[in-house]
Amino acid sequence: MPLIPEEPQIHESAQGPRATPASGRTAPTPRPVPGPRPAVPSRPGRPGPLRPAPPVQRTPREVAIKPAPSGHTAGAAAPVTPQIQLIPASAEGALDAAEEAVDLLLDSGRAPGDILVITTGEQHPWAAHELSFGETSYWAQHDAGDDVFYTDATLAARAASRPVVVVAVNGGPEAAAVSALPLAHSRAGALLIVCGDPQRINSVLGAGV
């Protein structure tokens, strides 16, 4: 069944205490990338994922994100079918929308190592930066499982399952989306978030994942 665009409400079934999002923090309306991204800084040891600082003000439509049930760990097999959330965005704005989703997940108390981000077009700056030092070092960080891991459709098949998978449909050939979306669904243990053009996503998925 084709995905139906929804308000950007990212939620999961929760057990135990629920982390409270920061007061007044709301999800922005998806938007194109406002100009070029900042250059990746020189490598001071092992930099963490490069995420833009959250804006001072957010547009309305509060997003509630609940922590995953206890027992989910990075790399664990998915015990249930993941929930799917579609966040409408242009190809140019899909990566920004994915970053916002990651920020909201982290603000809700989700562990960084629970999150895998896959791009269908241009690589995330962190992935491009780390791959410049070789795949051995890059995949060692994936295997450590202690931080958000960014990869693209050409490398995603090697990534292990994580409780949350975020896909940014930020361009690239149709084949990239065709391979990335079903793969992301199989890797998501609790929640799959897809950021991109709903018409393109539905045309790729057809009857759905």
N, C-alpha and C positions, 0 to 999 in steps of 0.2 A: 504494500500500500504506500503511495507516495507520502513523503513527510509533509506535514502541514505547518507552515511557519507559525511560530508561537511567540508570545511575549517572552523576552529573555529571562525566563524563570528557571533557574538551575536548581534542581532539588533531588534528594534521594531519600529512601526510607532510612530512618535513623533508629538506633538503639542506644540507650544511655544518654548522658547530658548533651544538649545541643549547644554548639558554639554560637554566640550572638554576633552578627555582623557589626562592624563599626557603625556608631550612631550617625544617621543621616546619609549613609553611603548608599547610593543608588546606581543602577546600571545605566550606561550612556546609550543614546541612540546610535546604532552602528553608523560609521562614517568613513569616508575615504581617508587614506593616509595623508595627514597634513604636512606635505613636504617630505624631503629625504630623511631617512633615519640617521641618527648620530653614528659616527664611525665607531667601530669596535676598539676599545682601548687596548694598549699594550698589555701583555699577559703578565700580571703580577702574581706569580704562583699559579694557583688554580682558580680562575674566576668562576663565579656562579652564573646561572642563566641571566642574560641581559634582558631585564624587563623595564620598560619605561615607568617612571614614577607615576602613581595614580594621580589624575587631575584633582585640583582642589575642589571643584564642584562637579557633581554628577547630575545628569538629567533625570527626570522622574522615572518611575517604574522600578520599585525596589525589587531586588533579586534575592531570594532566600536560598541559601545553600546549606544543606545539612551534612554533618559528617557521615561518612560511611559506617555501616555496622562494624562492630569490633570483629577482628578475625581476618579482615582484608589486609593483605600485605602486598608490597610490590612484587610482581612476578608470580603471584598466586593464581591458580586457575579460577576462572569465573564460575561460581556456584549457581548463578541465576542469569537470566537474560538481562543485559544492561538496559537501563532507561535511555532513551534517545532525546536529545534536546537540539533543536535547530535554531541557530541565531542568524537571521538574515543579514547579509553583508555583501558588498561588491567584492570583486577579486582584489581590488586595491585595498579595501578595508578589512579583509578577512583576517589577516594576521593581527591587526590591532584588536579586532573583536576577540580573537583567541587569547591575546594577552590579557584583556579585561576579564575573560572567564577564568584564567589562571589566577589573576590577582584576587578575584572574589573567592575562589576555592581556598587559597592560602589564608585569606582574611577570616574565613569561616573555621579555620583550624585544621584543614586538610594538610597532611604531611606532604612536603615537596616530592618525596620519593614515590608518592602515589600517582603522580601525574606524568603522562606521556603526551607530547605534542607532535603531530605529524603535519607537514606542509606538502601541498601538491605541486606548488610552483617554486618560487625562489626559496632557498634555505633560510631558516631563522639565523640572524647574525651570530648567535652563540654557536650553533652547529657549524657554520662556515668557519668561524674562528678556531674552534677545537679541532676540526678536521684538518686544518692547516698544519697541525702538529702530528698528524698521522692517525690512522684508524685504530691502532692498538690503544693509544691513550684515550681516544674518544669512546671506544666501547668499554674500556675499563671503568669509565665514569657511569656508563649505563649499568654495568654489572654491579657496581657498588650500591646502586638503588637508593641513594640518600639525597637526591635532588631531582628537580624537574628535568626531564630529558627531552631534547628536541632532535627530531630527525626528519627526513623527507621520504616521499613515496618510494624512491629508489632504494632506500636502505631499511625501510620500516619492517620488512619481513623478518629481519634479524632481531627486532625488539621483542622483549618478553611482555607478557600481560601485566597490566597495572590496573588498579581499581578505576581510574578515570583516564579516558583518552580524549584529547581535544584535536579535532582536525580543522585546519585552516585551508579551505579550497581557494588558494590565492593564485590561481592561474595554472599554468602548465598544460601539457597535452591532456586530451580526454582520457588517454590510457592511464595517466597518473591517478586521476580521480577514480576511475573504474577499479583500479587495484587497491587504492588507499582506503576507500570507504568500507568495503567488506572486511578488509584486513583489520581496520581499526575496530570494527564491531566485534570481531573475534578476539581482540586483545583487551577489550574493556570489561572489567569485572563487575562494575556497578553502574557506570554512567558514561555515555558517549555524547560528546558535544560536537556538533558540526557547524562551522561558521562559513557562510558563503551564500551564493545566489541560489535561492530555493528552486528556481526553474532548472538550473543546471544540475543541482544535486538530485532532484527528482528524475531528471532525464537519465542520469547515470545509474541511479538505483532501480529505476523501473518499478517493479512491484514491491520494492523495499528490501531491506537487508533481512 
